[in-house]
Amino acid sequence: MATEFHTHPANGQSTFTPTRLNLTDSPIAAKSLKYIASASRVIIADSTIPTATQDLVMLRASQINGCGFCTDVHTKDAAHAGETPTRINLVAAWRESNVFTDAERAALELSEQGTRIADAAGGVTDDAWANAAKYYDEEQLAALTLFIALINATNRIGVITRQHGGDYQPGQFG
C-alpha cells in the first residue's frame, strides 16, 4: 500500500492516509475498470462534444467529489490538450468567472447537479436540462449524461480506496 504524508493543520504533526487498495493488483477491479475506460473511450470517440468541455465536466465532478486522483488526471489531461491554466484553475469557480462559453457553463451546471444528486431533491433541475439543451443536441446530451455518470463512478472508486493524485502523466492510460 502507498502512503501519503500530510501536515495536520491544527497541530503541525505529520499524518498519513494509506491507499486502501491497489486497483491494478485486483483482477476484478482491473477488469471492471477496463470496462469503465472502454465506455469512456466510446463516448469520446463518438461524441461531438468538444474535448475542452469533456475535460471541464470531468474535472468539475472530480473536484466536487474530492477525488485527488481523478482531479490530477483531468487537470493534467486538460493542460496537455491545450487548455489554459486560467481556465483550469477557475473550473471550481466557474459561476464567478468570465472565461467559459455559455455552452460550457451549461455543461458545468449539468455536471454539478448530476454529481450532487443527493444534495438536491429531484436531482437535475428542468431549468439546468433546458439550458444544456440550448447548446447540445440529444446525442450530445446523452454523451454528457454518460460522462457525468462514469466520472462519478470512477470518483467514488478513487475516494473509497484513497487513490492519491500527483503522479499521473498525460497519456499514461493509453
C-alpha positions as CSV (number, residue, x, y, z in Angstrom):
1,M,0.0,0.0,0.0
2,A,1.2,3.5,-0.8
3,T,1.5,6.0,2.0
4,E,1.0,9.7,1.7
5,F,2.1,12.1,4.4
6,H,0.2,15.3,5.3
7,T,0.8,18.0,7.9
8,H,-2.1,18.3,10.2
9,P,-3.4,22.0,10.0
10,A,-4.2,22.2,13.7
11,N,-1.1,20.8,15.3
12,G,1.5,20.7,12.5
13,Q,2.2,17.0,13.0
14,S,2.6,14.7,10.1
15,T,-0.2,12.2,9.4
16,F,-0.6,9.8,6.6
17,T,-3.5,8.3,4.6
18,P,-2.6,5.0,3.1
19,T,-4.1,3.9,-0.2
20,R,-6.5,1.2,0.8
21,L,-6.4,-1.0,-2.3
22,N,-4.1,-1.3,-5.3
23,L,-6.7,-1.5,-8.0
24,T,-4.3,-2.9,-10.6
25,D,-3.4,-5.8,-8.4
26,S,-7.1,-6.9,-8.0
27,P,-8.2,-8.9,-11.0
28,I,-11.9,-8.0,-10.5
29,A,-11.1,-4.3,-10.1
30,A,-8.7,-4.2,-13.0
31,K,-11.2,-5.9,-15.3
32,S,-14.1,-3.7,-14.2
33,L,-12.0,-0.5,-14.6
34,K,-11.2,-1.6,-18.2
35,Y,-14.9,-1.7,-19.0
36,I,-15.4,1.8,-17.5
37,A,-12.5,3.1,-19.5
38,S,-13.8,1.4,-22.6
39,A,-17.2,3.0,-22.2
40,S,-15.5,6.4,-21.8
41,R,-13.5,5.8,-25.0
42,V,-16.7,5.1,-26.9
43,I,-18.2,8.3,-25.7
44,I,-15.1,10.3,-26.5
45,A,-14.7,8.7,-30.0
46,D,-18.4,9.0,-31.0
47,S,-19.4,12.3,-29.3
48,T,-19.2,15.7,-31.0
49,I,-18.8,17.4,-27.6
50,P,-15.6,19.5,-27.7
51,T,-12.7,17.9,-25.8
52,A,-12.4,21.0,-23.7
53,T,-16.0,20.6,-22.5
54,Q,-15.4,16.9,-21.7
55,D,-12.3,17.8,-19.7
56,L,-14.1,20.6,-17.8
57,V,-17.1,18.4,-16.9
58,M,-14.9,15.6,-15.6
59,L,-12.7,17.9,-13.7
60,R,-15.6,19.7,-12.0
61,A,-17.2,16.4,-10.9
62,S,-13.9,15.2,-9.6
63,Q,-13.4,18.4,-7.6
64,I,-16.8,18.2,-6.1
65,N,-16.3,14.5,-5.1
66,G,-12.9,15.2,-3.6
67,C,-11.2,12.6,-5.8
68,G,-7.5,13.6,-5.8
69,F,-6.5,11.0,-8.4
70,C,-9.2,12.0,-10.9
71,T,-8.7,15.7,-10.3
72,D,-5.0,15.1,-11.1
73,V,-5.8,13.1,-14.2
74,H,-8.3,15.6,-15.7
75,T,-6.3,18.7,-14.8
76,K,-3.2,17.3,-16.5
77,D,-5.1,15.9,-19.5
78,A,-6.8,19.3,-20.0
79,A,-3.5,21.1,-19.9
80,H,-1.9,18.5,-22.2
81,A,-4.8,19.1,-24.7
82,G,-4.0,22.8,-24.7
83,E,-6.4,24.1,-22.0
84,T,-5.1,27.3,-20.4
85,P,-4.0,27.4,-16.7
86,T,-6.5,30.2,-16.1
87,R,-9.5,28.1,-17.3
88,I,-8.3,25.0,-15.4
89,N,-7.8,27.0,-12.2
90,L,-11.2,28.6,-12.5
91,V,-13.3,25.5,-13.0
92,A,-14.1,25.3,-9.3
93,A,-15.4,28.9,-9.5
94,W,-16.9,28.8,-13.0
95,R,-20.0,30.8,-12.0
96,E,-17.8,33.7,-10.9
97,S,-15.6,33.5,-14.0
98,N,-15.8,35.0,-17.4
99,V,-13.6,32.6,-19.2
100,F,-16.2,29.9,-20.1
101,T,-18.6,29.9,-23.0
102,D,-22.4,29.7,-22.4
103,A,-22.3,26.1,-23.7
104,E,-19.5,25.2,-21.3
105,R,-21.3,26.8,-18.4
106,A,-24.5,24.8,-19.2
107,A,-22.4,21.6,-19.2
108,L,-20.7,22.5,-15.9
109,E,-24.1,23.2,-14.4
110,L,-25.3,19.8,-15.6
111,S,-22.2,18.2,-14.2
112,E,-22.6,19.8,-10.8
113,Q,-26.3,19.0,-10.5
114,G,-25.7,15.4,-11.8
115,T,-22.9,15.0,-9.2
116,R,-24.8,16.4,-6.3
117,I,-27.9,14.4,-6.8
118,A,-28.2,13.6,-3.1
119,D,-27.9,17.2,-2.2
120,A,-30.8,18.4,-4.3
121,A,-34.2,16.8,-4.0
122,G,-35.2,15.9,-7.5
123,G,-31.7,15.7,-9.0
124,V,-31.0,17.8,-12.1
125,T,-33.5,20.6,-12.5
126,D,-35.6,21.1,-15.6
127,D,-34.0,24.6,-15.9
128,A,-30.5,23.1,-16.0
129,W,-31.5,20.5,-18.5
130,A,-33.3,23.0,-20.7
131,N,-30.3,25.3,-20.6
132,A,-28.0,22.5,-21.7
133,A,-30.5,21.5,-24.4
134,K,-30.0,25.0,-25.9
135,Y,-26.4,24.1,-26.8
136,Y,-26.3,20.4,-27.1
137,D,-28.5,18.0,-29.2
138,E,-30.0,14.8,-27.9
139,E,-26.9,12.7,-28.8
140,Q,-24.6,15.2,-27.1
141,L,-26.9,15.3,-24.0
142,A,-26.7,11.5,-23.9
143,A,-22.9,11.7,-24.0
144,L,-22.8,14.4,-21.3
145,T,-25.1,12.3,-19.1
146,L,-22.9,9.3,-19.6
147,F,-19.7,11.3,-19.0
148,I,-21.1,12.6,-15.7
149,A,-22.3,9.1,-14.6
150,L,-19.0,7.4,-15.4
151,I,-16.8,10.1,-13.8
152,N,-18.9,9.9,-10.7
153,A,-18.5,6.2,-10.6
154,T,-14.8,6.5,-11.1
155,N,-14.5,9.2,-8.4
156,R,-16.3,7.1,-5.9
157,I,-13.9,4.2,-6.5
158,G,-11.0,6.6,-6.1
159,V,-12.3,8.1,-2.9
160,I,-13.4,4.8,-1.3
161,T,-10.0,3.3,-1.9
162,R,-8.0,6.5,-1.3
163,Q,-6.3,6.8,-4.7
164,H,-3.9,9.7,-4.4
165,G,-3.3,12.4,-7.0
166,G,0.0,13.8,-8.1
167,D,1.8,11.1,-10.0
168,Y,-0.3,10.9,-13.2
169,Q,1.4,11.6,-16.5
170,P,-0.8,12.5,-19.5
171,G,-1.4,9.5,-21.8
172,Q,-0.5,7.1,-19.1
173,F,-3.6,5.0,-19.6
174,G,-3.4,4.9,-23.4
